[in-house]
Amino acid sequence: MQIWYDNVPHPKLVEYKKEQNWVRKSGEYLEFPGGGTQFKDGVENYIEFIEKTFPSIKWGNRTRVILDVGCGVASFGGYLLEKDVITMSFAPKDEHEAQIQFALERGIPATLSVIGTQRLTFPDNAYDLIHCARCRVHWDADGGKPLLELNRILRPGGFFVWSATPVYRDDPRDKSVWNAMVTLTESMCWKSVAKTVDSSGIGLVIYQKPITNSCYEERQENNPPLCDKKDSQKISWSVPLEGCLPIIDSGEQNWPALWPERLSSTPQSLTTEPSADEIFFEDTKHWVGLVTDVYLEGLSINWSSIRNVMDMNAGYGGFAAALIDQPLWVMNIVPIDGPDTLPVIFERGLIGVYHDWCESLSTYPRTYDLLHASYLFSNLTTRCDVIDVVIEADRILRPGGSVLIQDTLETINKLAPIFRSLHWETAIYEEQFLVGKKGFWRPISVKNV
């Protein structure tokens, strides 16, 4: 696996990690051999080691959607793609340079994020498994709020795989961290289902989140306390971290259908709504037809050159589901001012985040090959200037990439001149689809005039 060095010209990580085989420079390319601090025998062996340690994980069957915390260059998530596992890799920008930019350049799903003072932009009970290999997070900090945030987004019955020095080293500092972790996980009713060390001396522990509230109710101390029911109804956008345990509803106790059946099964989060299953299946049918008959065949888009796709207004994730057999992945964005459909997207075995398109998206420039938006822009006009959103799309999209917009003809006629002002090529199809192709033009800076 390799990328052009000039696309991500960051030599610092290559030098800093040269002994750990993360990434190396070879002529005009950067290569990623699958090594890492915790992957001494290679990431493929590490992935197999996890499943061998606890076979119930069942990569690509029971475990489909995972989060990789402090992902580095995202080799863990990249190699899991071959097992039908979709990984949301995330990390902040730190002294190791722009590792998320490396990940996206490699075509691996990733987002810039940090567990700090606010909730991550994911819904409750989203992930089947969360992984952390030597990530620099103090899980017991601030009353354990960082680990409690992982508990919020981990599905009941889901797993947390922690591979870090406190698991397998006995020096005083690591012992102290391990003891704090034991105390915290026990208070959260997480069960340690496996703990082991591989042939290279690297160890890991696997925790499992409970599927009922019985353990919470049997604790001698109500610490951490149970969350207020209304807290679970908040969309995870600009919401402070909370030091509590969400109550597990009876509807959350059942695992989704195994992959790939879960992609088309009615999500549990919709079963309580009248006619929800009918609406869901009609939506799925609509997107299969539109993608097959129009998007893949009738528009001037070279799909063979597309890997990183973003759906800016994802709904139930029907667009991404219809593209599941294509060699690409879709980041599903659910706008915060619309219906909260992100739980449905995760239940289907897809990934995504919440976002307000009146603000900048937390990603690096020029990292997506195609942006898709169905009736997004006409709904934004009352909240912000669509010119700013177009400029943000221009920032996110790679030169040579495309934008595919379905909207009213009135909105399309407003958008097309804005894209052309940025020297994009545009075409309108059937009076409802706008296809724009980004060129390599950039404004001349004043200092160069």
N, C-alpha and C positions, 0 to 999 in steps of 0.2 A: 504494500500500500504506500503510495507516494503522492506528493503534491508539488506544484511549482514553488520554489523558494521565494521568487519575487512576489508571489501573492501574499505570503506571510513572512516577510523578511525579519525574523526575530531570532538571531543567533544565540541570545543569552540562554534560552532553555536548552539548546543543543549542547552548549558548553557546560552548563550547570549539572545536567543529567547524563553526561556522556558515559559514566561508569554504570548507569542503570538501564541503558538500552531503550530508553523511552523513544527518542527521536535522534536521527543523525542526518548530516548533510552529505549528499552525494552529487557533486557537480551542480546542476541546475535544480536539483530536487531535494526535498526533505523526505526521508523514509521513516516509517514507523514499524519497527520489527516486532512489536507486541511485548516489550519488556516493561519494567517498572519497579518501583521500590518494593512492592509486595508481590511482583510477578517474576520471581527469580528464575523459574522454569518456563516462563512464557505465559501469556494471558490465557491461551487455550487450555493449558494444563491446569491453571488456576480455576477456570470455569468448570472444568470437569471435576476438579477436586471438591468444589462446593457441592455439586449435585451428588457426588459419591458419598460425601459426609452426611448429607441429609437428602435421600432420594425423593422425598415427598415434594421437593421444590419443582421437579419436572419442568425443566426449561422448555418454553414454547408450547406447553400443554396446559398445566395448571398455572404456571408463572409466565405471564405474557407482558405485563407492563411494569417496568421497574424504574427506580430513581437511583442514580449514581451520584452520591454527594462528594464534592471535592474530586471531580473526575479526572483531573490532569488533562491529557490530550485525548481522553475518552476511548482508549483502546478496549477497555472492558465492555462498554456498550457497543463498540464497533464489531467486535468478534461475536457478540451475542445475536447480532442481526441474522447470522447464518442459522441460528436455532429458532427463528421466528419469535424472538424476544425484542420488543421495542423499548429502548432505554432513553429516558430523559436524563442526560448528563448535565450537571451544573457545577459551577465554581465561580468565584469572583475573579477579577483581574488582580493578580498579586505580583510578588517580586519575580515570579517565574515567567513573566510576560503573558501574552494573551492566549492562554491555553484553550479557551472556548473558541477562539478564532481558528486555531489549529483544527479543533474537532469539526467545526462546520465546514472548513475547507476540505476536510477528508470526506464529507458527506455523511456525518454522524449527527443525529439529533442532539442539540445542546442549547443551553441558555445561560446567560449571565445572571447570577443570583447569589444571595448570601443569607445565612440564617443569622439575623441580627436583632432588630427590634420589632419587625413586622412579620405577619404571616407570609409564607410562600404563596405564590399566586396559583395554587392548586386547590381543588375542593377537598372536603373531608372524605376519608375512606377511598382514596383514588388508586393507590399503588399496591400491587400484589407483593412486591419485595422492594426493600430499600438497601442499598449497598454503600459501604464506606470503607475504603482501603487507605488507612493512614491519613485520613482527612484531618485537617487541623481545626477541629471543633471541640470545645470544652463542653461536653454534653451535660454536665451537671451544673453549669454556670447559671446564675440568676434563678436559683431554685429549680434547675432542671428544665427550663423553658425550651432550650434547643431540642432536647430529646422528646419533650412533650409535643413539640411541633411535628416531629416525625411521626409520633403516635397518632396525631390528628389526621394526617394524610395517608397513613398506612391502613389498608383494609383489615377489618377484623379477621383473625386467622392468618394474616400476612406475616412475612418474615423480615427481620433486620439482620443483615450479615455484616459483622464488624471485624475487620482484619486490621489490627493495630498493635503496636508494641506492648501495651498493657495486657494484652491477651496472652502473650507468650514470653514476656521477659520478667525478671524478678528483681530488678533494681528498685530502690526505694521510691523513686518518682513514679515508675510504672505501677508498682504495687498500690500506691496511694490512689492513682487514677482508676485502677481496676476495682478497688474496694468501694470507691464512690459510685462506680457504674453498677456494681452489684446491688448496692443499697437503693439506687434510683430505679433500676429495672424491676426490682422486687416490689417497690412501692407502687409501680405502674401496672403490676400484675403481668409483666412480660415473663414468659417462661423460657429458660435456657434449654433448647432442645438438642444442642450439639456444641461441643468445644473440642478442637483438635489442632494438631500441628502437622504440616506436610514434610516431605523429605528434605526440603531446603531450610527447614527451621522456622518457616512462617506459619503463624497460627491464626485461627479465626474462631469466633463464637457466633452461633445463630440463635436469635431470640424470636419468639412467636407471640404476637398480640392475641389477647383473649377474644373469644367469639360471643361471650355473654357478659353481663354485669355482675355475675355471682361473686367473682373474686373481689371486685371493688367493694361490694357490700359486706364481705367477710373480714375486711381489713380492720385491725385494731385501731389504727389512726386514719382519719379521712384526709390523708396528705400524700400526694396532691388531691385536692378536692375534686368532686365531679363538677363538670361545667353546667352552667345554666342552659336549659334546653334551647332558649332563644339564640344562644351564641352559635349554635350549629346552623342557624338559618342565615347567617351573615355570609355574603359573598367575600371571598378572600382577596380583598383589594384595599390596601391602606388600613388594615386592621392590626392593632398591636398584638404581639405574642401574648398568649395566656398560659398561666401556670395551672391548668386543670385538665381533667380527663373527660373527653366527650362521652356521653351516655350512648351505649350501643343499642339501637332500636332492633326490634325483632326482624325487620326487613333487611337489615344489614348483616345478619348472621350467616346468610347463605352465600356461598362463593358463586361468582358468575359461571356460566357454562364454560367448558374447556375450549381452548383455542383450537380451531378457528370458528367453532359454532357460536361463540359469544359475539362475533362480529355482527351477526344477523338476528340474534335472539333478542326478544323484547327486554330491555334493561329493567332491573328491579325498581329503579327510581321512578319508572313511569307506570308501574302496575297499579298504583293507587289512584291514577287520574282517569276520569271517564274517557273512553274511546282512545286512550293513549296508544294502545297497541296498533290500532287501525291507522292512526296518524303516523306512527313510527314506520310501519311497513309501506305506507304510501310515500313517505319521504324517501325511504330507501329505494323504492321502485323508480321514483322520479329521478334520483341522481344516477342510478345505473343507466337509465335511458339517455339522459342528457350527456353524460360522460362518454358513453359508447357511441352514440349517434352524432353528436355535435363536437364535443371537445377533442376527442381523439382522431376524428376523421374530417370534420368540416372546417377547422380553423387553421390558420397559418402558424402553427406552433410545432417546433421540432422536439417531440417528446423524448426522443432518444438522447438528447443532450441535457435532460432535466433530472436532477437528483434531489435537491432541497426545495420543498414546496411549502408555501404558507397559505392557509385558508384564513383570510382576515375576518370572516364572519361565518363561523363553522356550523352553526345550528346543531343538529344531531350528529354531525360528522359524516354525513352521507357522501359528500364529495370525496373525502379521504377513503371511505369504505369502498366506493366504486373504483378507486385506483389501486386497490390492495394487491392486484396481480402485476402491477407495473414495478420496475426496479427503482423505486423512489420512496420517500417518506414525506409525511405531511405534518406540519405543526399547525394544530387547530387552535385558532384564537376565538375566544368567546368575549365579545364586547360587554363591558360592565353595565351598560345602560339597557341591555336587552334581556331576554329570558335566560335563566341560568341552566344551560344545557351541558356544561362541562362534565358533571357527574355521569351523564349518559355516554359521553365520548370515551371516558376512561372505562366504563363498564363494557363498552364494545371492544376494548383492547387497543385503543388509540390514545394518542397523547395530545396535550394542549395546555394553554394557560389563559388566565383572564387578562384583559388589557383594555385601557381607555385610549381609543385612537385619536383623541385630542391631545395626547402626550406622546413622547418619543418611546419607542419600543426598546427594551433592554437586550440589544443584540449588536454585533459588530457590523460595520458597513460592508456592503457587497458580499453578503453571505448566502443569499437565496437565489435560486434559478428561476422560480416562477411564483408570482403572487396571484391569488384568486380572491375575488370579492363578489359575493352575490347580494345585491341590494344593501350594501353597506353605505355607500356614499350618499344616497338620497336620504338616508336616516341620520346622517351626520350634520347635515346643513343647518339644523336648528341648534347645534351644540358648539360647532367650531368651523373654522374656515377650511374648506376642502383643499385649498391650495397647499396648506400646511401638511395635510395628509398625503397628498401627491408627492410633495418633497420628501416626506419620510419614506414613502415607497421607493422613491429614487435612491435614497440612501441605502436602503436594505437590499435592493436588487443588484445582482451582479451585472456588469456590462455584457450585453448579448442576451440577457435574460428577458423574460416576458411577463406582462401583467395581463390577466384575463378578468374582465369586469362584466358582470351581468347586472343590468339596472334599467331604469326607465330611459327612454330615448332622450328626454329632456336633460336628465343628469349626464348621460353619455356625451351629449352635445356640449355640455359645460366642461367636461373633463378632457375631451380630446385636444382642444387648443392648449390646455395647461401642459399636457404631456409633450405636445409638439414644441412648446416653448423651451423645453429641456432637450430638444433635438431628438426626441423619440420618433420612431415610425409608428403610425396608428392605422387601424382599419376597423370598420364597423360592419357587423354581420347581423342580418335579420332584424335590424333596428333594436336590438337588445343586448348585443355582445360587443364590447370594445376590447380589441387586442392591441397592446402596445409593446414595442420592442425597444429596449434601451440600447443606445449606442455607446460609443467610447468618448463622446464629446464631454469636455469639462470646461467651465468658465475660466477665462484667463485671469489669474490673480493680478491685483494691482501692482505688486512688487515686481512682476515680470514684464509689465508694460513699458 
